[in-house]
Amino acid sequence: MSSRVKLVWFVPEGSLDDTREAVFRAGGGSIGAYERCSWYASGTGTFLGGDDTDPTVGERGREERVPELRVETVVPLDRLGNAVAALRAAHPYEEPAYDAYPLLDT
């Protein structure tokens, strides 16, 4: 097991820079002597908000399809909590979708 994880999140294009900056400030994005390393690609996110939701995009009670970016970067394991908190604070959605994958040392 590595001391780093891959943090992946999904975000509308207009919030790409805000979320990347937040994760980088929290300690993510470094690979060797390089900083602010990330990768992103476009896709379509889907969701259906329940009665108690207030979607940033679309309407509750209706399935939505939204253009989004999938963003990936590496984060030291001991900074993951801070990076996720920073991501959530910078993200426009009520419930941002993100994943953290353990990396292997090779």
C-alpha positions as CSV (number, residue, x, y, z in Angstrom):
1,M,0.0,0.0,0.0
2,S,1.2,3.5,-0.8
3,S,1.1,6.6,1.4
4,R,-0.9,8.3,-1.5
5,V,-4.4,8.0,-2.8
6,K,-6.0,9.0,-6.1
7,L,-8.8,11.5,-5.4
8,V,-11.5,11.6,-8.1
9,W,-14.4,14.0,-8.3
10,F,-17.1,15.1,-10.7
11,V,-17.8,18.8,-11.2
12,P,-19.4,21.2,-13.7
13,E,-16.8,22.8,-15.9
14,G,-17.4,26.3,-14.4
15,S,-16.2,25.0,-11.0
16,L,-13.2,23.1,-12.2
17,D,-10.6,25.7,-11.2
18,D,-12.1,26.4,-7.8
19,T,-12.2,22.7,-6.8
20,R,-8.7,22.0,-8.2
21,E,-7.3,25.0,-6.3
22,A,-9.0,23.9,-3.1
23,V,-7.5,20.4,-3.3
24,F,-4.1,21.7,-4.2
25,R,-4.1,24.1,-1.2
26,A,-5.0,21.2,1.0
27,G,-1.9,19.3,-0.1
28,G,-3.0,17.4,-3.2
29,G,-1.5,17.4,-6.7
30,S,2.2,16.7,-6.1
31,I,4.1,14.0,-8.0
32,G,7.8,14.1,-7.3
33,A,9.1,17.6,-8.1
34,Y,5.9,18.6,-9.9
35,E,3.0,20.4,-8.3
36,R,-0.7,21.0,-9.3
37,C,-0.8,17.7,-11.2
38,S,-4.3,16.6,-12.3
39,W,-6.2,15.0,-15.2
40,Y,-9.7,15.6,-16.3
41,A,-12.1,14.5,-19.0
42,S,-15.7,15.3,-19.9
43,G,-18.8,13.1,-19.5
44,T,-22.4,13.2,-18.4
45,G,-23.5,12.9,-14.8
46,T,-27.0,11.8,-13.9
47,F,-29.0,12.2,-10.7
48,L,-32.6,12.3,-9.3
49,G,-33.0,14.6,-6.3
50,G,-35.6,13.6,-3.7
51,D,-38.1,15.8,-1.9
52,D,-35.6,17.2,0.5
53,T,-33.0,18.3,-2.1
54,D,-32.2,21.7,-3.6
55,P,-30.2,20.8,-6.7
56,T,-27.7,23.4,-8.0
57,V,-28.6,22.2,-11.5
58,G,-32.0,21.0,-12.6
59,E,-35.1,20.2,-10.5
60,R,-35.8,17.8,-7.7
61,G,-38.0,14.9,-8.6
62,R,-36.8,14.8,-12.2
63,E,-33.8,12.8,-13.5
64,E,-31.2,15.2,-14.7
65,R,-28.3,14.7,-17.2
66,V,-25.5,17.3,-16.7
67,P,-22.3,17.8,-18.5
68,E,-19.5,17.4,-16.0
69,L,-15.8,16.8,-15.7
70,R,-14.1,13.9,-14.0
71,V,-11.0,15.2,-12.2
72,E,-8.2,13.1,-10.8
73,T,-5.2,13.9,-8.7
74,V,-3.0,12.3,-6.0
75,V,-3.2,13.2,-2.4
76,P,-1.0,12.0,0.5
77,L,-3.0,9.7,2.7
78,D,-2.4,11.9,5.8
79,R,-3.9,14.9,4.0
80,L,-7.0,13.1,2.5
81,G,-9.4,14.4,5.1
82,N,-8.3,18.0,4.6
83,A,-8.4,17.6,0.8
84,V,-12.0,16.2,0.9
85,A,-13.2,18.9,3.2
86,A,-11.7,21.5,0.9
87,L,-13.2,19.9,-2.1
88,R,-16.7,19.8,-0.5
89,A,-16.4,23.5,0.6
90,A,-15.4,24.6,-3.0
91,H,-17.9,22.4,-4.8
92,P,-21.2,23.9,-6.0
93,Y,-23.3,20.7,-5.4
94,E,-25.1,19.8,-2.1
95,E,-23.7,16.3,-2.3
96,P,-20.5,16.2,-4.5
97,A,-19.6,12.8,-5.8
98,Y,-16.0,11.8,-5.1
99,D,-13.9,8.6,-4.7
100,A,-10.6,7.9,-3.1
101,Y,-8.6,5.0,-4.4
102,P,-5.6,3.5,-2.6
103,L,-2.4,3.4,-4.8
104,L,0.2,0.7,-4.8
105,D,3.9,1.4,-4.5
106,T,5.6,-0.3,-7.4
